Amino acid sequence: MKAYIFPGQGAQFPGMGKDLYEQNEQARELFEKANEILGFRIIDVMFDGTEEDLKQTNVTQPAIFLHSVILAKVLGDDFAPEMVAGHSLGEFSSLVAACALSFEDGLRLVAARANAMQKACEIQPSTMAAILGLDDFTVEDICHQITDVVVPANYNCPGQLVISGTIAGIDAACEKMTAAGAKRALKLNVGGAFHSPLMELARVELEEAILQTEFKKPICPVYQNIDAKPYTDVEHIKHNLIAQLTGPVRWTQTVMHMLDDGATSFTEVGPGKVLQGLVKKVNKEVATSSAVIQS
């Protein structure tokens, strides 16, 4: 079975999508439509902006979404998913690619999500950290020991888990992780504690937008971050999408479930190749799998 996967924040790079714009008329029309919906020329930042320009949340998230969904659309008949999944922000891209959301509504929700998250980040200083070389149980146990808010945020692959929380909480957790044998406990250069309880205000704001948006039954199962399971029911999809903002991204479990359900190839759609690397690491843990991983 063909699985298509969509990247999240962090996959951006200067010049992203420019080749699509210049070489494909449909892509050009969609990019121009995006400029109108967003109220500013995001393509100017995507094509000619600096890395720093692209790090702004209100630019980063729509930019990655646009690159991913427009690339899927210009593939035409070659884009034939039998299952899809997206990492964090990429879940919105996967829903548009699976025809559960229109291009326009998907972009509006992503813009609303980015703005809501930015507001939440400004209310309380917070951050995230990558923990390498510890098993999930140990990381979870240490997070529970910290008095400040610290939670597992991204289960990226075996031995790589990102934690999220207050700055004091992350500092304390990183110290304990290192003492417990972590190869690295690296604080990330991000604006806030994504996928944690500190995003509650953003979740409430996004919930209203999601509930007011029309969703349709997707053309194939969508494996969602919150529990790594496949869904086609609209109400479940909306509920899970809302919960995703304060819940963890269970990417390791998602890939394992897709493999268990018959995935024979994984094609990453969007900027970068981050998810390819994560899928390869998960794939190694599943001895019976021989899934092909493609860009």
N, C-alpha and C positions, 0 to 999 in steps of 0.2 A: 504493500500500500504506500502511496505517495504522501509524505508528510511535508507541509510547508511551515516554516517557523519565521517569526518576525522579531527583530531586535528592539531593545529599549534604549533608554537614555544612556549616553556614553559612546554610542556607535557613530556619532556625527563627525564630520571632517569638512574643512573648507573646500568648496567646489562641488559638494555633494548634489547630485541631480542635474548638473549642468549639461552633461552629455545627453541625458534623456530629453531635456528641453530643446536642445539644438537639433536632435536627430529624429524626433517623433512628434508629429502634429497633435496626436491625442494627448500626449504628455504635456505639450506646450499649452493646450487649452485648459487642462486640469490645473496646471501651475498658476495660470492667470486667474482662473476661478478662485483658487485658494487665496490669492492676493486680495480679491474683492471681499471674500468672506471674513478674512482676518482684519481687514482695514489697514493693512500696510503691506509693502512689497517684500514679503519674506524671501522671495527668490534672490533679491539683491544681497541679503545676508548669507543665504545658502551658497550662492555662486561666488561672491566676491568678498565676503566677510572674513574676519580672522577667527582663529580658534577661540579667542576670548569672547568675540561677538556671539559665537554659536553656543557658548556655555550658558547664556541667559535662558532661564527655564521657559519663558514665553516664546522663545525662538526654537530652542532645542527640541522640545516635544513635538510641535507641529512639523518641524523640519524632518525629523526621523519618520514620523507618520507619513508625510507626503512622499518621501523617497520610496518608502516601502509599498504603499498602496498604488502609487502611480506605476511603479515597476511591475507589480502584479497585473495591473490592467493592460499595460502595453504588451505583456507576454501573450495575450489573446488566448487562442485555443491551446497553447502550450502550458497554460496555467490550469492544471486539472487536479486540485487538491482532493484527497480522500480523508484527510484530517489536517487540522491547523492548530497552532498554538503561538502565543506571543509572550515575550518576557516583559512583564510590567507594562509600560506604555505600549509595547508591541501587541498586547492583547486587543487593543482597539484596532490596530492594523489588521489583525487576523480576523476580526469580526466584519470589517469592511470587505476584506478579500473573500470571505465566505458568504457575502451578500446578506448578512444579518443587519448591517447598517449601510445607509447610503454614504457615498463619499462626502457629501456636504454635511450630513449630521455627524459623521465620525470626526470630521475636522472641527466642527463646533464643540463637540464634547472634549476633544483633546485640548483645545484652546481653553475651555472652561476648567479642565483638570489642571493645566499648567498654572493658570492664574490663581486657582484656589490653593494649590500647593505652595506657590510663592508667598501668599498671604500667611499661611500657616508657618512657614519658615521664618518670617519676619517677627512673628509673635514671640517665639522662644528659640534662642540659639540652640542648635542641635546638629548632629552629624552622624556619620556611619563609618564602619571600619571593616576591612576584609580580614578574615581569620583563615589562615592556611595551615594545613597539616594536622587538624584535630577532627575527630569524629563529631557528628551532629549532636549526639547525646552529651558529650563533654561541654560543647559550646552552649547548648541549652541550659545545662546545669549551672554553669558559671553565670549566665545571664540572670538566672533566678536568684543567685546569691547577692546581686547588686541591689542596693536600696533605691538608687535612681532608676529612671526608666531606661531599660536596655532590653531589646528583644531580637531574636533571629529575624532577619528581613528578607534575605535572598539565599535560598538553598541552591547554589549554582551548579555544583557537581560534587562528587565525593571528595572530601578534604578541602572544600572551598565554600565558606559560608560567610555572608555579610551580616553584620549586626547593626542595629540602629537605635539611637536614643539621645539623651541629653549629653552635652559635652563632658560633664563630670562622670556620668555613668559610663560612657564609652572609654574614657581614660582609665577608670577603675577596672573595667572589663578587660581591656587590652593588657593591663599589667597581670591580671590573673591568668589570661589565656597564655601569655608568654611563659609564666611560671608553670603552667600545666603542660608545656611542651610544644606549643604552636611554633611552626617554622617562621611564621610572620604574623604580626598583628598590626596592620597598617591602616591608619586613619585616612579616609578618602576625602578628596577635595570636592565636596558636595555642599549644597546650600541648606540641607536639613535632614531630618530623620524620616526618610521615606519608608513606607510600609511599617509604620509603628503607631502606637496610640497618640503620638504627638501630631498626627495628621487628621485627628478627629474633626476639627473644624472644616478642613478641606473635604472630608468625606461627606459631611452634612450638606455642604454647598454643591458637591458633585451629584449627590443623590437626587436632589431636586431636578437637576438638568437631565439626568438619566431617565428618571420617571416620566419626564415630559417628552422624551424622544421616542419615535417609532422604531421598534425593532421587528425584524422578520425572522422566520425560521431559517437558520443557515443551511447552505447546500451540503455541508458535511459537519461532522462533530467538531466542536471547538473545545480544546482542552484548556481549562481555566486555571489561573495561578493559585487561587485560594485553596483548592483541594486536589489539584492535578487531575481531575476527572473530566471526561468528555460530556458536553451538553449540546442539545439542540432545542430544548424548551426555552422559549423567550423569557418567561418570568424567572426561571433559574439563572439564565445568563445575566439578566439585569441585576439580580440580587448579588451574584458572585462578583460582578464588575464593581458594584458599590463597596462590597466588603474588601476588595483588593487593596484599596487605598491605605487601610490600617492593618491589613493582614500580610503575611509573608508570601513571597514568590517561591512556590515549590517547584523550581525548574528541574531539579534532579528527579523528583518523583514524576513530574509530567513526562519527561523523556522515557522513563522506565515504563510508565503506563502505555505510552504510544508504541513502544517496542513490544510490550506484552500483547497489545491489540493488533499487531501485525505490520507495523511500519517497516518498510524495506528500504526506504530512502528518505533522507532529510534534506530539503532545499531551503537555504536561508535567503529571504527576500528582503533587501534593504541595504543600508550602508554597513560596511565592515564585515568581519567574519568572526565576531565574538562568539556567537552561538554555536558555530561549527566546532570550535575548540571545546566548548562545554559538552556538546553532544558526544564528541569523540571520547571524552573522559568518562562519561556515563556509560557509553557503549562498551568500554573495556570491562566494566563491572558486570555486564550481562554476557556471560560466556557463550550462550547459544545464539547471540545476535550476529548478523553479518550485514547490518544496514549500511547503505551507501550514503555518504554525507557530501552534499554538493553546495556550491555557492550560488 
